[in-house]
Amino acid sequence: MSLAVETADDRRERALVALAAKPDGVVEAIAASAEVTAAEILDILPQGAAVVAAREAFADIWTDMTTWGEVLFIVHTDDIVLEAEGSLPQGSEGHGWFNIHGDSPIGGHIRKENCASITFVDRPFHGRRSCSVWFMNEKGAPMFKVFVRRDEQRELIADQLARFEALRDSYRT
């Protein structure tokens, strides 16, 4: 009796098939259907759709995003998609956490050392352009995401979009 050994090529092929079936769907759902990680789906997006920054850029990226005004902050797990709109507070490190507190509904404590990378994602989502910054953990899952908000016409807010693009472009290789 031989046991099949899964290869990276097998995982990539499943991811490509799942992404092709729903190219503008929820990344986590696409990943689940292919039995791969969200990071593996982000890795196969068309060129330029996902720009990765090193974990060492965490504080610099966070600090830049504190100037964007109100953003959409999302934590997506198997059990909940939690959305909060607000400005990102400045963060400070202490007791092993990146602590965020301020005059915003967004606050708490982030285990910064669990961040493996930060990915700038610019892709269609349900037929509309979506731009976000994903803080990824070592397991290939998003810890949390920060999205460029939309205006009353459901268009990306121009100033935030320009800030997103400038920050993302500073990490292109």
Secondary structure, 3 states (H helix, E strand, C coil): CCCCCCCHHHHHHHHHHHHHHCCCCCHHHHHHHHCCCHHHHHHCCCCCCEEEEEHHHHHHHHHHHCCCCEEEEEEECCCCEEEEEEECCCEEEECCEEEECCCCCCCEEECHHHEEEEEEEEEEECCEEEEEEEEEECCCCEEEEEECCECCCCCECHHHHHHHHHHHHCCCC
